[in-house]
Amino acid sequence: MGKRKVINQAQFKELLLPGTGEQFGRVIKRLGSELMQVKCADGKVRIGRIRGKLRQRIWVKDRDLVLIAPWEFKIDQKCDILWRYTIGQIELLIANGHLAEDL
């Protein structure tokens, strides 16, 4: 059994911006396991699933800002959670004009 890699906030410094087909979202409610209810920037509420690579690395809580990618099928209902933003990263996004303050 290997040693679990400890990741701190200093290693999450990079700032990911939405690419094509990606958008910001706010976690409304945890539904259990890796499923979350996410209110997206386009106004729709989707069921989000934490991507397998991030499942053990980051902990997503209620009211966290996340980067999501809607699925190609069921585009209005399901999405993948790609990244969780820290408070410092959210302030940078607002200051640079990438994010509206009301999301």
C-alpha positions in Angstrom: 0.0 0.0 0.0 1.5 3.3 -1.1 1.7 6.5 0.8 -1.0 9.0 0.1 0.3 12.2 -1.5 -0.5 15.3 0.6 -1.5 18.3 -1.5 -1.7 21.7 0.1 -3.1 25.0 -1.1 0.2 26.2 -2.5 0.1 23.4 -5.1 -3.4 24.6 -6.3 -2.1 28.0 -7.3 -2.7 27.7 -11.1 -5.9 29.4 -12.2 -8.0 27.4 -14.7 -10.3 29.3 -16.9 -13.3 27.8 -18.8 -12.4 26.4 -22.2 -14.8 25.5 -25.0 -17.9 23.8 -23.6 -16.9 24.5 -19.9 -18.5 27.0 -17.5 -18.6 28.1 -13.9 -21.0 26.6 -11.4 -21.9 26.8 -7.7 -22.5 23.6 -5.7 -26.0 23.8 -4.1 -26.2 20.5 -2.4 -24.3 17.3 -1.9 -26.3 14.2 -3.0 -23.9 11.6 -1.7 -20.8 9.8 -3.0 -19.4 12.0 -5.7 -22.7 13.5 -6.9 -23.6 17.1 -6.3 -26.4 19.4 -7.4 -24.8 22.4 -9.3 -26.3 25.7 -10.4 -24.5 26.6 -13.6 -23.6 30.0 -15.1 -26.3 29.5 -17.8 -29.0 29.3 -15.1 -29.6 25.5 -15.3 -29.4 23.1 -12.3 -27.5 20.0 -13.2 -26.3 16.8 -11.3 -22.5 17.0 -11.2 -20.1 14.1 -10.8 -16.6 14.7 -9.5 -14.1 13.4 -12.0 -12.2 10.3 -11.0 -8.8 12.0 -11.0 -9.9 14.6 -8.5 -12.1 12.4 -6.3 -9.5 11.8 -3.6 -7.5 15.0 -4.2 -10.0 17.8 -3.4 -13.0 17.9 -1.2 -16.0 19.8 -2.6 -18.5 21.3 -0.1 -21.7 23.3 -0.4 -21.5 26.7 -1.9 -18.1 26.0 -3.5 -17.3 27.5 -7.0 -16.5 24.8 -9.5 -15.6 24.5 -13.1 -18.0 22.1 -14.9 -18.3 20.5 -18.3 -21.8 19.4 -19.4 -22.1 15.9 -20.8 -22.6 15.5 -24.6 -25.8 13.7 -24.0 -28.3 14.8 -21.3 -26.6 18.2 -21.7 -29.3 20.0 -19.6 -29.2 17.4 -16.7 -25.7 16.1 -16.1 -22.1 17.5 -15.9 -18.6 16.6 -14.7 -16.9 18.7 -12.0 -13.4 19.5 -13.3 -12.0 21.9 -10.7 -12.8 23.6 -7.4 -11.7 27.2 -6.8 -10.3 28.5 -3.6 -11.3 31.8 -2.1 -8.1 33.5 -3.4 -8.7 32.2 -6.9 -12.4 33.4 -6.8 -11.2 36.9 -5.8 -8.7 36.9 -8.8 -11.5 35.7 -11.2 -13.8 38.6 -10.0 -10.9 41.2 -10.2 -10.0 40.1 -13.7 -13.6 40.2 -14.9 -13.9 36.5 -15.7 -16.7 35.9 -13.1 -19.7 38.0 -12.1 -20.1 38.5 -8.3 -23.6 37.2 -8.2 -22.7 33.6 -9.1 
